Amino acid sequence: MPIIVDKDQKRKDIALSCRDIILQNGIQNLTIASIAKAAGIGKGTFYEYFKSKEALLFELVNILLQEYNLRMEEKLARLTSTREKVKVFADFFYEEESQDLRILYKMFTGVSLLTPQKEMVDFQKACFDHYYLWFESLIREGIANKELVPEMARMTKGVFATAQGMYIVAETTHDKENLKKEVHAYIDTLFTLVQTGRQKDTL
């Protein structure tokens, strides 16, 4: 009786088995032969599941993002304060648990910038939309709970872009030591200002 292979699971298994070798060597320096060896498959089998090593990186990033999203949902569910939820939402930029994903996502972004393909561009746009809408829902929840002034809804994209910008600057200047402290100070200051504005309105 022939063995039935779950191709979706096999594709994920191959991608995950190459995680360490990609992190250690970068995608540009890898050969299909070295990837196949790390995955314990033949080169021919590799091409049954991926058309290129960049496609494998794409799959690996997608898998790890889904795992990250589940962890984030669990963390947010344990919090009640919008301020703390926003801080936790920014954890991706500096938490140790997300370090591998950050490195791989930067590789993927580099590939998609240098050799853009529609699938990759669509994925990048979907990622931005997903996380922005998620962040926006946190802000709207804070407004509904009267933690934030209604005007905060108009600042959401600016706050989201500012946090991203702080991360990008830290990455490009290799000055990440104080990133968490700076992001938290920005969030605390912003929340103090918008809450103070709400309090003044109620006087």
Number of C-alpha atoms within 10 A of each C-alpha: 3 4 5 6 8 8 11 9 10 12 17 16 13 22 25 18 17 20 20 12 15 22 14 10 10 13 19 11 9 14 12 15 14 14 24 19 15 17 19 14 13 13 15 11 11 22 13 10 17 17 10 13 19 17 16 23 23 23 18 25 24 17 15 17 17 11 11 16 12 10 11 16 11 11 13 18 9 9 12 10 14 20 21 15 21 18 18 16 18 20 17 17 21 17 12 11 11 15 13 15 21 19 15 21 19 14 21 21 17 12 18 19 12 9 10 12 12 9 11 18 14 11 15 15 10 12 14 12 12 12 14 16 14 12 20 18 14 20 24 19 15 21 17 12 12 12 19 25 22 16 12 18 15 9 12 19 14 10 17 16 12 14 18 15 12 16 20 14 13 16 14 9 8 9 11 18 10 10 18 18 11 14 21 19 13 16 19 15 12 15 18 14 14 17 17 14 14 17 13 9 9 7 5
